[in-house]
């Protein structure tokens, strides 16, 4: 059973920011008070990053008073967005977060100019990835927003497991080297984004429908990407292939036409 979420907030300082691929920025952070940070057992865990409420204004955090969290000093709320914790070091408080670079996004705009010394806020993490204990194989299906979670998941998989991975990215240059002790089969699909002949920015559902059979033995399916596409992909595995819905987790990382809040 999952433990109850423990609310807490932290400031974090940027130690390094770099363009990992044309569509992904990697930011390394040092979390203040990391001894209080409570990691989950989910390899896809995410935190909410909080950004400055306005140019030149510092990031501030809620405070705990009489058992309740609030902004008792009247400070403005900071815009925040959820991002996968790509790596976490509990000993040093070092955290790695990968952010998709796209126009207009709060987090992407911040990451485009992030530099050492910048300060943001974050909270304790949550997660969904939880394969059954008897799972012998895992099918991971994600668009580029789910790539950081996929990367961490396969890195943490056991050597006695099989990982079948399909990731949708915008271009060949967005591919990443993913390492795993598991038996890894990795397929890249380079058609993320709007283009003539496509019915939307993500073809995740079509990728799912191209999978006509699943491995033998007990398994688990994890889907991460645009919410409607993730739902359609889940429906294919559940209804067309007859896979047990209790062994599928589909996470809507974003919704086309809406801010990811």
NORVEN-V97662 format. One record per backbone hydrogen bond with DSSP energy under -1.0 kcal/mol. CO is the residue of the C=O (numbers start at 1). NH is the residue of the N-H. Records with the same first field share a line. If there is no record, write none. Layout:
CO = NH, NH
This chain:
8 = 124
10 = 122
11 = 32
12 = 120
13 = 30
14 = 117
16 = 28
18 = 26
21 = 24
23 = 101
24 = 20, 21
25 = 99
26 = 18
27 = 97
28 = 15, 16
29 = 95
30 = 13
33 = 36
42 = 45
45 = 85
46 = 126
47 = 83
49 = 81
50 = 121
54 = 57
63 = 70
65 = 68
68 = 65
70 = 63
71 = 74
79 = 51
81 = 49
83 = 47
84 = 86
87 = 96
89 = 93
93 = 31
94 = 89
95 = 29
96 = 86, 87
97 = 27
99 = 25
105 = 109
106 = 110
107 = 111
108 = 112
110 = 113
115 = 118
118 = 14
120 = 12
121 = 50
122 = 10
126 = 46
132 = 135
136 = 162
138 = 164
139 = 222
140 = 166
141 = 224
142 = 168
143 = 146
146 = 150
147 = 151
148 = 152
149 = 153
150 = 154
151 = 155
152 = 156
158 = 161
161 = 183
162 = 138
163 = 185
164 = 140
165 = 187
166 = 142
167 = 189
169 = 192
171 = 174
172 = 175
182 = 184
183 = 163
185 = 165
187 = 167
189 = 169, 191
195 = 198
201 = 193
203 = 207
204 = 208
205 = 209
206 = 210
208 = 211
218 = 136
220 = 139
221 = 249
222 = 141
223 = 251
224 = 143
225 = 253
226 = 230
227 = 231
228 = 232
229 = 233
230 = 234
231 = 235
232 = 236
233 = 237
234 = 238
235 = 239
236 = 240, 241
237 = 243
244 = 247
245 = 248
247 = 221
249 = 223
251 = 225, 253
254 = 227
255 = 258
259 = 261
